[in-house]
Amino acid sequence: MFRILRFLEGADGRRLLPLAALVMLPAFFLGFFGDDFFHLILIDGKQVTAVPLDPYCFAPGSAAVMSANQRSGPFPWFAGLEAKAKFFRPLSVALMRLDRALFGQFFPGFQAHSLLWYLLLCLGALLVFRRVLPPAACSLALVLFIVDDAHFFPAAWWSNRNAVVACATAVLGLAAHLRWRETGWRPGLPLSLLGYAAGLLGAEAAVGILAYVAAYEAFGAEGGRIRRALSLTPAAVLALGYFLWYRAAGYGAAHSDMYVDPGATPLKYLAAAPLRFLQLAGGQFLSIPCEAETLIPGLAPALAAAGAGALAFILLLVAVFWRRMDPRERRALRWMGPGTAMAAAPALSAIMTSRLLLAVSLGGAVILAVILRHAGRAALDADTRTKRRAAAAVAGLLFCLHLVFAPLSWPIQTAGLRAVGAHLNRGILRNPLENMDITRRQVIVPCVPDPYAGIYPPIVRAHAGLPRARSWWPLSFAPYDHRLIRTGERTMELEVLGGEMLEGAFERLLSSSEDPLRPGDTRDLDGLVVTVLATGDRGPVHIRLDFAEAPESERYLFLMRKNGQFEPFTPPAVGESLLLPFSLRS
């Protein structure tokens, strides 16, 4: 450990940039996953919903469009009619179209393009680190940034590359701004604005990088307040113009518990922000997985508590090592520390995952590099044995988390995501549906073991060139057993046993607790009317299904997940019921 730290103190950061290619190498074998198929079919002009959508427009905020897409599927009946998840990312979409035109379905070509953007991001980070840190800490910060485990999804997942595109150009803009302010380099101002503008065309993640500009002028730049305010004004005007146009053009999120748009619902955003900020802090500094709540509902308070502990631990270490720091390190932390916190603000509006840390990790790498460097030194030269042991423990912990486990996580995450994707897609494509004409059938899936199995089958099938069902209706994503009860010739009821719908994070992406489903609410799917009979704290527990024809007719096709694939089943007879057990293995 100490040899590596000493080596990095004298290493040339430019020679470390190829490390980005090394950590990304396993991801060339990842393959397409999840939203990739959605974007690919939209780019190809294929239709999977009644009303066609655009890349990164998952729900436009129109009740008429949502109703139509619920009738056709795959949007579930319980999605809010006015739910909106519509994002402005024209540069990233143009680059995705370029990939499709150049590489067809050749995934390594897509990844080679993504690698170029990740290298550009790391180069921008190096330019920033060289400007704000002494050489002894610069290369360490760069390595921490390159191998950061939170970068895996933005760098390796094609659908998330927009964040790398946004941050890469914006970080180059930040580097130009710093050079302009520190040395008087005149091209720095226009080049910085060009970088910010390109970043904002890439994705909303660029706003997180702009936070560092504000933090620098507020806490790190030299000169009086007026000079600093004037230096910030061009970037601030650009950001304000972007925000006003973004709102006026109808972009953003609404009617969602997981996407909380600060422009549309500022009070809801402020209420959610503290818990989410602490979750991100835990992910940044101690690699606590922010995604855990998506798998285990209700875990957010525990993750936030762990994040609070991680943040307190880092602040304590900064205080302990403050006097040992180089003056440039202290100056960097004075503005990079607040900048790191401010960079988290845009991420607090989305579902909590570690991939939101891309902008945050720029300042996080600076903080961790300074702490790790001085912890390593204190472990060797502190004046007491107790202090040396304590410093060695701190250095060992941070070294293992961020320089051992983090790079190892890239191939592990690749293998895990590839295996999960292959299993889920096999379950969609390996089925007996091709033995029948499903183009005339309205497919009913009473319950699925996960949201992927509920929403993505029509999307994956469309990408594979398979026929599209007339309708695809997933009824429940609740991870519990269900009972399907036949109450009449054309009526059934579906009951969740031991739980309720809308508990999971993904179910709440397009639904809001502020506009909940209530007993008596209905959704007419044109062939099936769903009526809520009873609800729990979050969502329905009992629904009625009114069919336009007898469920046994050729109009309908009932499917369940079984033995790793979708299999048809016969609905129960009148007066009888069918237990549908929950199993992740199904």
C-alpha positions as CSV (number, residue, x, y, z in Angstrom):
1,M,0.0,0.0,0.0
2,F,2.7,2.5,1.0
3,R,4.8,1.8,-2.0
4,I,1.8,2.4,-4.3
5,L,1.0,5.7,-2.6
6,R,4.7,6.8,-2.9
7,F,4.7,5.8,-6.5
8,L,1.6,7.9,-7.2
9,E,3.1,10.9,-5.5
10,G,5.8,11.0,-8.3
11,A,3.8,9.6,-11.2
12,D,2.9,11.6,-14.3
13,G,-0.9,11.7,-14.5
14,R,-0.8,11.7,-18.3
15,R,0.7,8.2,-18.3
16,L,-2.0,7.0,-16.0
17,L,-4.9,7.8,-18.4
18,P,-4.7,4.4,-20.2
19,L,-5.9,3.0,-16.9
20,A,-9.3,4.1,-18.0
21,A,-9.2,1.8,-20.9
22,L,-8.0,-1.0,-18.7
23,V,-10.9,-0.8,-16.2
24,M,-13.4,-0.5,-19.1
25,L,-12.0,-3.5,-21.0
26,P,-14.3,-6.1,-19.4
27,A,-17.4,-3.9,-20.3
28,F,-16.8,-4.6,-24.0
29,F,-18.4,-8.0,-23.3
30,L,-21.4,-6.6,-21.4
31,G,-23.9,-6.4,-24.2
32,F,-27.1,-4.4,-24.4
33,F,-29.3,-4.2,-21.3
34,G,-32.6,-2.8,-20.3
35,D,-33.2,0.7,-21.6
36,D,-30.7,0.0,-24.4
37,F,-33.4,-2.0,-26.2
38,F,-35.9,0.9,-25.7
39,H,-33.6,3.4,-27.3
40,L,-32.5,1.1,-30.1
41,I,-36.0,0.4,-31.2
42,L,-36.9,4.1,-31.1
43,I,-33.8,5.0,-33.1
44,D,-34.8,2.3,-35.6
45,G,-38.3,3.7,-35.8
46,K,-40.0,0.6,-34.4
47,Q,-43.3,1.0,-32.5
48,V,-43.9,-0.7,-29.2
49,T,-46.4,1.7,-27.7
50,A,-49.7,3.1,-29.2
51,V,-48.2,6.6,-29.2
52,P,-44.5,6.6,-30.2
53,L,-42.0,8.1,-27.8
54,D,-38.6,9.6,-28.2
55,P,-35.3,8.6,-26.6
56,Y,-35.2,9.7,-23.0
57,C,-38.9,10.7,-23.1
58,F,-40.4,7.8,-21.1
59,A,-43.6,9.7,-20.2
60,P,-44.5,13.1,-21.7
61,G,-46.9,14.2,-19.0
62,S,-50.0,13.8,-21.1
63,A,-53.0,11.9,-19.8
64,A,-54.1,11.1,-23.3
65,V,-50.7,9.6,-24.3
66,M,-50.3,7.6,-21.1
67,S,-53.9,6.2,-21.4
68,A,-53.1,5.1,-25.0
69,N,-49.8,3.5,-24.0
70,Q,-51.5,1.7,-21.0
71,R,-54.0,0.3,-23.4
72,S,-51.3,-1.0,-25.7
73,G,-48.7,-1.6,-23.0
74,P,-46.1,-2.0,-21.8
75,F,-46.9,0.9,-19.4
76,P,-48.8,-0.6,-16.4
77,W,-52.3,0.4,-15.6
78,F,-51.3,1.9,-12.2
79,A,-48.9,4.5,-13.8
80,G,-50.0,8.1,-13.1
81,L,-51.9,9.4,-16.1
82,E,-50.0,12.7,-16.0
83,A,-46.7,11.2,-15.0
84,K,-43.7,12.9,-16.7
85,A,-40.2,11.7,-17.3
86,K,-38.9,13.7,-20.2
87,F,-35.3,14.7,-20.5
88,F,-33.4,17.1,-22.8
89,R,-30.3,15.2,-24.2
90,P,-30.0,16.0,-27.9
91,L,-26.2,15.6,-28.1
92,S,-26.3,12.2,-26.5
93,V,-29.2,11.1,-28.7
94,A,-27.3,12.2,-31.8
95,L,-24.3,10.2,-30.7
96,M,-26.5,7.2,-30.1
97,R,-27.9,7.5,-33.6
98,L,-24.3,7.7,-34.9
99,D,-23.5,4.5,-33.1
100,R,-26.4,2.7,-34.7
101,A,-25.5,4.0,-38.1
102,L,-21.8,3.0,-37.8
103,F,-21.9,-0.2,-35.8
104,G,-25.3,-1.7,-36.4
105,Q,-25.7,-4.3,-33.6
106,F,-21.9,-4.7,-33.0
107,F,-21.8,-3.9,-29.3
108,P,-18.0,-3.5,-28.9
109,G,-18.2,-0.7,-31.4
110,F,-20.7,1.1,-29.1
111,Q,-18.3,0.5,-26.2
112,A,-15.3,1.8,-28.1
113,H,-17.1,5.0,-28.6
114,S,-18.1,5.1,-24.9
115,L,-14.4,4.6,-24.0
116,L,-13.4,7.6,-25.9
117,W,-15.8,9.7,-23.9
118,Y,-14.6,8.2,-20.6
119,L,-11.0,9.0,-21.6
120,L,-12.1,12.6,-22.4
121,L,-13.7,12.8,-19.0
122,C,-10.6,11.5,-17.2
123,L,-8.4,13.9,-19.2
124,G,-10.7,16.8,-18.1
125,A,-10.4,15.6,-14.5
126,L,-6.6,15.5,-14.8
127,L,-6.5,19.1,-16.0
128,V,-8.6,20.2,-13.1
129,F,-6.5,18.2,-10.6
130,R,-3.3,19.6,-12.0
131,R,-4.7,23.1,-11.5
132,V,-5.9,22.8,-7.9
133,L,-3.6,20.1,-6.3
134,P,0.1,19.8,-5.7
135,P,1.8,17.2,-7.9
136,A,2.1,14.8,-5.0
137,A,-1.7,14.5,-4.7
138,C,-2.7,15.0,-8.4
139,S,-2.0,11.5,-9.7
140,L,-3.6,9.8,-6.7
141,A,-6.7,11.9,-7.2
142,L,-6.8,10.9,-10.9
143,V,-6.5,7.2,-10.2
144,L,-9.2,7.4,-7.6
145,F,-11.4,9.1,-10.1
146,I,-10.6,6.6,-13.0
147,V,-11.3,3.5,-11.0
148,D,-14.3,4.8,-9.0
149,D,-16.8,2.0,-8.9
150,A,-19.7,4.5,-9.2
151,H,-18.4,5.3,-12.8
152,F,-19.2,1.8,-14.0
153,F,-22.7,2.3,-15.2
154,P,-22.2,5.8,-16.8
155,A,-19.1,4.5,-18.6
156,A,-20.2,1.0,-19.5
157,W,-24.0,1.1,-19.9
158,W,-24.9,2.6,-23.3
159,S,-28.1,4.2,-22.0
160,N,-26.3,6.0,-19.3
161,R,-23.4,7.3,-21.4
162,N,-25.3,10.6,-21.6
163,A,-23.9,11.4,-18.1
164,V,-20.3,10.9,-19.3
165,V,-20.9,13.0,-22.4
166,A,-22.4,15.8,-20.2
167,C,-19.7,15.7,-17.5
168,A,-16.7,15.3,-19.9
169,T,-17.4,18.5,-21.8
170,A,-18.5,20.4,-18.7
171,V,-15.3,19.3,-16.8
172,L,-13.2,20.6,-19.7
173,G,-15.2,23.8,-19.4
174,L,-14.3,23.9,-15.7
175,A,-10.6,23.4,-16.4
176,A,-10.7,26.2,-18.9
177,H,-12.4,28.5,-16.4
178,L,-9.8,27.7,-13.7
179,R,-7.0,28.4,-16.2
180,W,-8.6,31.7,-17.2
181,R,-9.0,32.8,-13.6
182,E,-5.7,31.5,-12.3
183,T,-3.4,32.7,-15.2
184,G,-5.5,35.2,-17.2
185,W,-5.7,32.9,-20.2
186,R,-8.2,34.7,-22.3
187,P,-9.5,31.8,-24.4
188,G,-10.5,30.2,-21.1
189,L,-13.8,32.1,-20.8
190,P,-15.3,31.3,-24.2
191,L,-14.0,27.8,-24.1
192,S,-15.5,27.3,-20.6
193,L,-18.9,28.4,-21.9
194,L,-18.6,26.2,-24.9
195,G,-17.9,23.2,-22.6
196,Y,-20.8,24.0,-20.3
197,A,-23.2,24.4,-23.3
198,A,-22.1,21.1,-24.8
199,G,-22.5,19.4,-21.4
200,L,-26.0,20.7,-21.0
201,L,-26.8,19.4,-24.5
202,G,-25.5,16.1,-23.3
203,A,-27.6,15.7,-20.2
204,E,-28.7,17.3,-17.0
205,A,-25.7,15.9,-15.2
206,A,-23.6,18.9,-16.5
207,V,-25.4,21.1,-13.9
208,G,-23.5,19.2,-11.2
209,I,-20.2,20.3,-12.8
210,L,-21.4,23.9,-13.0
211,A,-21.8,23.8,-9.2
212,Y,-18.0,23.6,-9.0
213,V,-17.7,26.9,-10.9
214,A,-20.0,28.6,-8.3
215,A,-18.1,27.0,-5.4
216,Y,-14.8,28.1,-6.8
217,E,-15.9,31.7,-7.2
218,A,-17.5,31.8,-3.8
219,F,-14.8,30.0,-1.7
220,G,-11.6,29.5,-3.8
221,A,-11.0,32.3,-6.2
222,E,-8.7,35.3,-5.5
223,G,-9.9,38.9,-5.8
224,G,-12.8,40.9,-4.4
225,R,-16.4,40.0,-4.3
226,I,-17.3,42.1,-7.3
227,R,-14.6,40.5,-9.5
228,R,-15.6,37.0,-8.4
229,A,-19.3,37.8,-9.1
230,L,-18.5,39.2,-12.5
231,S,-16.4,36.1,-13.3
232,L,-19.3,33.8,-12.3
233,T,-21.9,35.8,-14.3
234,P,-21.4,34.3,-17.8
235,A,-21.8,30.7,-16.4
236,A,-24.7,31.8,-14.2
237,V,-26.5,33.4,-17.1
238,L,-26.0,30.3,-19.2
239,A,-27.3,28.1,-16.4
240,L,-30.3,30.4,-15.8
241,G,-31.2,30.5,-19.5
242,Y,-30.9,26.7,-19.7
243,F,-33.2,26.3,-16.7
244,L,-35.8,28.7,-18.0
245,W,-35.9,27.1,-21.4
246,Y,-35.9,23.6,-20.0
247,R,-39.1,24.5,-18.0
248,A,-40.7,26.3,-20.9
249,A,-40.1,23.5,-23.3
250,G,-41.9,21.0,-21.0
251,Y,-38.9,18.9,-19.9
252,G,-38.5,17.5,-16.4
253,A,-40.4,15.1,-14.2
254,A,-43.8,15.1,-12.5
255,H,-46.2,12.9,-10.6
256,S,-43.4,10.5,-9.5
257,D,-42.2,9.5,-6.1
258,M,-38.7,8.8,-7.4
259,Y,-38.1,11.6,-9.8
260,V,-38.6,14.8,-7.8
261,D,-38.2,17.9,-10.1
262,P,-36.9,20.9,-8.0
263,G,-38.4,23.3,-10.6
264,A,-41.9,21.8,-10.5
265,T,-42.1,20.7,-6.9
266,P,-39.5,22.6,-4.9
267,L,-41.0,21.7,-1.5
268,K,-41.1,18.0,-2.2
269,Y,-37.5,18.2,-3.5
270,L,-36.3,19.9,-0.3
271,A,-38.1,17.4,1.8
272,A,-36.5,14.5,0.0
273,A,-33.0,16.1,-0.3
274,P,-31.5,15.5,3.2
275,L,-32.1,11.7,3.1
276,R,-30.9,11.4,-0.5
277,F,-27.8,13.6,0.1
278,L,-26.7,11.3,2.9
279,Q,-27.2,8.2,0.8
280,L,-25.0,9.7,-1.9
281,A,-22.4,10.7,0.7
282,G,-22.2,7.1,1.9
283,G,-21.8,5.9,-1.7
284,Q,-19.1,8.5,-2.5
285,F,-16.8,8.1,0.6
286,L,-17.4,4.5,1.8
287,S,-18.8,2.8,-1.3
288,I,-22.1,2.1,0.5
289,P,-24.5,1.0,-2.4
290,C,-27.1,3.6,-2.9
291,E,-29.1,1.1,-5.0
292,A,-30.0,-1.0,-2.0
293,E,-33.3,0.7,-1.5
294,T,-34.4,-0.3,-5.0
295,L,-34.0,-4.0,-4.0
296,I,-35.2,-3.7,-0.3
297,P,-38.0,-1.1,0.1
298,G,-37.8,0.9,3.2
299,L,-34.0,0.8,3.5
300,A,-33.5,4.5,2.8
301,P,-33.3,5.6,6.5
302,A,-30.6,3.0,7.3
303,L,-28.6,4.0,4.2
304,A,-28.9,7.7,5.2
305,A,-27.7,6.9,8.7
306,A,-24.7,5.0,7.3
307,G,-24.1,8.0,4.9
308,A,-24.2,10.4,7.8
309,G,-21.6,8.3,9.6
310,A,-19.4,8.3,6.4
311,L,-19.7,12.0,6.0
312,A,-18.8,12.6,9.7
313,F,-15.9,10.3,9.4
314,I,-14.5,12.2,6.4
315,L,-15.0,15.6,8.0
316,L,-13.2,14.3,11.1
317,L,-10.3,13.1,9.0
318,V,-10.1,16.5,7.2
319,A,-9.9,18.2,10.6
320,V,-7.3,15.8,11.9
321,F,-5.0,16.1,8.9
322,W,-5.6,19.8,8.2
323,R,-2.3,21.1,9.6
324,R,-0.3,18.5,7.7
325,M,-1.7,19.6,4.4
326,D,0.0,21.6,1.7
327,P,-1.4,25.1,1.3
328,R,-2.7,24.2,-2.2
329,E,-4.5,21.2,-0.7
330,R,-6.1,23.4,2.0
331,R,-7.2,25.9,-0.6
332,A,-8.5,23.2,-2.9
333,L,-10.6,21.7,0.0
334,R,-12.0,25.1,0.9
335,W,-13.9,25.2,-2.4
336,M,-13.9,21.6,-3.6
337,G,-15.5,20.5,-0.4
338,P,-18.6,22.8,-0.8
339,G,-18.5,22.1,-4.6
340,T,-18.8,18.4,-4.0
341,A,-21.9,18.9,-1.8
342,M,-23.4,21.4,-4.3
343,A,-22.7,19.0,-7.2
344,A,-25.0,16.5,-5.6
345,A,-28.0,18.8,-5.9
346,P,-29.1,17.8,-9.4
347,A,-28.7,14.1,-8.5
348,L,-31.1,14.5,-5.5
349,S,-34.0,14.7,-7.9
350,A,-33.6,11.1,-9.2
351,I,-34.0,7.5,-8.0
352,M,-30.9,6.9,-5.8
353,T,-28.2,4.9,-7.5
354,S,-24.4,5.1,-7.4
355,R,-24.3,6.1,-11.0
356,L,-25.6,9.6,-10.0
357,L,-22.2,10.2,-8.3
358,L,-20.3,11.1,-11.6
359,A,-20.2,14.8,-11.0
360,V,-19.9,14.4,-7.2
361,S,-16.9,12.1,-7.6
362,L,-14.7,14.9,-9.2
363,G,-14.5,16.7,-5.8
364,G,-14.8,13.4,-4.0
365,A,-11.6,12.2,-5.6
366,V,-9.8,15.4,-4.4
367,I,-11.0,15.0,-0.8
368,L,-10.1,11.3,-0.7
369,A,-6.7,11.8,-2.3
370,V,-5.7,14.4,0.2
371,I,-6.9,12.4,3.2
372,L,-5.4,9.1,1.9
373,R,-2.0,10.8,1.1
374,H,-1.7,12.2,4.6
375,A,-3.1,9.2,6.4
376,G,-0.4,7.1,4.6
377,R,2.3,9.6,5.7
378,A,1.1,9.7,9.2
379,A,1.2,6.0,9.4
380,L,4.9,6.2,8.9
381,D,5.9,9.4,10.7
382,A,3.3,10.2,13.4
383,D,4.9,10.9,16.8
384,T,3.2,8.1,18.7
385,R,2.6,4.4,18.0
386,T,-1.2,4.9,18.6
387,K,-1.4,7.6,16.0
388,R,0.6,5.6,13.5
389,R,-1.7,2.6,14.0
390,A,-4.8,4.8,13.7
391,A,-3.5,6.5,10.6
392,A,-2.5,3.1,9.1
393,A,-6.1,1.8,9.7
394,V,-7.6,4.8,8.0
395,A,-5.2,4.6,5.1
396,G,-5.8,0.8,4.8
397,L,-9.6,1.2,4.8
398,L,-9.6,3.9,2.2
399,F,-7.0,2.2,0.1
400,C,-8.9,-1.1,0.1
401,L,-12.3,0.5,-0.7
402,H,-11.1,2.9,-3.4
403,L,-8.0,1.4,-4.9
404,V,-8.6,-2.4,-4.5
405,F,-12.3,-3.1,-4.4
406,A,-13.3,-0.3,-6.7
407,P,-11.3,-1.4,-9.7
408,L,-12.2,-5.1,-9.0
409,S,-15.8,-4.1,-9.0
410,W,-15.7,-3.2,-12.7
411,P,-15.3,-6.8,-14.0
412,I,-17.6,-8.1,-11.2
413,Q,-20.4,-5.6,-12.2
414,T,-19.9,-6.5,-15.8
415,A,-20.2,-10.2,-15.2
416,G,-23.2,-9.7,-12.8
417,L,-25.1,-7.4,-15.2
418,R,-24.4,-9.6,-18.2
419,A,-25.6,-12.7,-16.4
420,V,-28.8,-11.0,-15.1
421,G,-29.5,-9.5,-18.5
422,A,-29.0,-12.8,-20.3
423,H,-31.3,-14.6,-17.8
424,L,-34.0,-12.1,-18.1
425,N,-33.9,-11.8,-21.8
426,R,-33.9,-15.6,-22.2
427,G,-37.0,-15.6,-20.2
428,I,-38.6,-13.2,-22.6
429,L,-37.4,-14.7,-25.9
430,R,-37.4,-18.4,-25.0
431,N,-41.1,-19.1,-24.8
432,P,-43.9,-20.8,-26.7
433,L,-45.5,-17.5,-27.9
434,E,-44.3,-18.1,-31.4
435,N,-46.6,-21.1,-31.7
436,M,-49.6,-18.7,-31.9
437,D,-50.6,-15.5,-33.5
438,I,-50.1,-13.0,-30.6
439,T,-50.7,-10.0,-32.8
440,R,-54.4,-10.4,-32.2
441,R,-54.1,-11.3,-28.5
442,Q,-54.4,-9.0,-25.5
443,V,-51.8,-10.5,-23.2
444,I,-52.5,-10.4,-19.4
445,V,-49.7,-11.0,-17.0
446,P,-51.3,-11.0,-13.5
447,C,-48.0,-10.7,-11.6
448,V,-44.3,-10.7,-12.4
449,P,-41.3,-11.3,-10.2
450,D,-39.6,-8.0,-11.1
451,P,-40.4,-4.8,-13.1
452,Y,-38.1,-5.9,-16.0
453,A,-40.4,-8.9,-16.6
454,G,-43.4,-6.6,-16.5
455,I,-42.3,-3.8,-18.9
456,Y,-39.5,-5.0,-21.1
457,P,-40.9,-8.1,-22.9
458,P,-42.5,-6.2,-25.7
459,I,-39.4,-4.0,-26.0
460,V,-37.0,-6.9,-26.1
461,R,-39.2,-8.8,-28.5
462,A,-39.5,-5.7,-30.8
463,H,-35.7,-5.4,-30.9
464,A,-35.4,-9.1,-31.8
465,G,-37.9,-8.6,-34.7
466,L,-40.6,-10.7,-33.1
467,P,-44.3,-10.1,-33.5
468,R,-45.9,-7.5,-31.2
469,A,-48.9,-8.4,-29.1
470,R,-52.1,-6.4,-29.6
471,S,-51.8,-5.4,-25.9
472,W,-49.4,-6.2,-23.1
473,W,-51.0,-5.7,-19.6
474,P,-48.8,-6.5,-16.5
475,L,-51.1,-6.1,-13.5
476,S,-48.8,-6.3,-10.5
477,F,-45.1,-6.0,-9.8
478,A,-45.6,-6.6,-6.0
479,P,-43.0,-9.2,-4.7
480,Y,-45.6,-11.3,-3.0
481,D,-47.9,-14.3,-3.7
482,H,-51.1,-13.4,-5.6
483,R,-54.5,-15.0,-5.8
484,L,-56.5,-14.8,-9.0
485,I,-60.2,-15.3,-8.3
486,R,-62.9,-15.9,-10.9
487,T,-66.0,-14.2,-9.7
488,G,-68.2,-14.3,-12.9
489,E,-68.3,-15.1,-16.5
490,R,-66.4,-12.0,-17.4
491,T,-65.0,-10.9,-14.1
492,M,-62.1,-11.7,-11.9
493,E,-60.3,-10.3,-8.9
494,L,-56.6,-10.2,-8.2
495,E,-55.4,-10.1,-4.6
496,V,-51.9,-9.4,-3.2
497,L,-51.2,-11.7,-0.3
498,G,-49.2,-10.3,2.5
499,G,-48.3,-7.0,0.9
500,E,-49.4,-4.4,-1.6
501,M,-48.6,-2.9,-4.9
502,L,-46.4,0.2,-5.4
503,E,-44.0,-0.6,-2.6
504,G,-41.0,-0.9,-4.9
505,A,-38.9,2.0,-6.2
506,F,-39.4,1.1,-9.8
507,E,-43.2,1.0,-9.4
508,R,-43.1,4.5,-8.0
509,L,-41.1,5.9,-10.9
510,L,-44.3,6.8,-12.7
511,S,-46.7,7.0,-9.8
512,S,-47.0,9.5,-6.9
513,S,-48.1,9.1,-3.3
514,E,-49.6,12.6,-3.6
515,D,-52.1,11.3,-6.1
516,P,-52.7,7.8,-4.9
517,L,-55.1,5.2,-6.4
518,R,-58.2,4.9,-4.2
519,P,-61.0,2.3,-3.9
520,G,-63.3,2.8,-6.9
521,D,-60.7,4.2,-9.2
522,T,-60.7,2.6,-12.6
523,R,-58.6,2.2,-15.7
524,D,-60.2,1.3,-19.0
525,L,-57.7,-0.6,-21.1
526,D,-60.0,-1.2,-24.1
527,G,-60.9,-4.8,-23.5
528,L,-60.2,-4.9,-19.7
529,V,-61.4,-2.5,-17.0
530,V,-59.3,-2.5,-13.8
531,T,-61.1,-1.3,-10.7
532,V,-59.4,-0.8,-7.3
533,L,-61.3,-2.5,-4.6
534,A,-58.9,-2.0,-1.6
535,T,-55.7,-0.3,-0.9
536,G,-52.9,-0.3,1.7
537,D,-50.5,2.4,2.8
538,R,-49.0,2.8,-0.7
539,G,-51.0,1.1,-3.3
540,P,-53.8,-1.4,-4.2
541,V,-54.1,-4.8,-2.5
542,H,-57.2,-6.0,-4.3
543,I,-58.4,-5.2,-7.8
544,R,-61.3,-6.3,-10.0
545,L,-60.9,-7.2,-13.6
546,D,-63.9,-6.7,-16.0
547,F,-63.3,-8.3,-19.4
548,A,-65.1,-7.3,-22.6
549,E,-65.4,-11.0,-23.5
550,A,-65.0,-14.3,-21.6
551,P,-61.4,-14.6,-20.4
552,E,-61.2,-18.0,-22.3
553,S,-61.9,-16.4,-25.6
554,E,-59.2,-16.1,-28.3
555,R,-59.0,-12.4,-27.6
556,Y,-57.0,-12.9,-24.4
557,L,-53.8,-14.7,-23.5
558,F,-52.9,-15.3,-19.8
559,L,-49.2,-15.6,-19.1
560,M,-47.2,-16.4,-15.9
561,R,-43.5,-16.5,-15.3
562,K,-42.5,-20.1,-14.7
563,N,-39.3,-22.1,-15.2
564,G,-37.5,-19.1,-16.4
565,Q,-39.9,-18.1,-19.2
566,F,-43.4,-16.9,-19.8
567,E,-45.9,-19.7,-20.1
568,P,-49.6,-19.6,-21.0
569,F,-52.1,-20.7,-18.4
570,T,-55.9,-21.2,-18.4
571,P,-57.8,-18.8,-16.1
572,P,-59.7,-20.4,-13.3
573,A,-63.4,-21.4,-13.7
574,V,-66.2,-19.4,-12.2
575,G,-66.1,-19.7,-8.4
576,E,-62.5,-21.0,-8.3
577,S,-59.2,-19.3,-7.7
578,L,-55.6,-19.8,-8.6
579,L,-52.6,-19.2,-6.4
580,L,-49.7,-17.4,-8.2
581,P,-46.6,-17.8,-6.0
582,F,-43.9,-15.3,-6.0
583,S,-40.4,-16.4,-6.8
584,L,-37.4,-14.5,-8.0
585,R,-36.2,-17.7,-9.7
586,S,-39.2,-17.8,-11.9
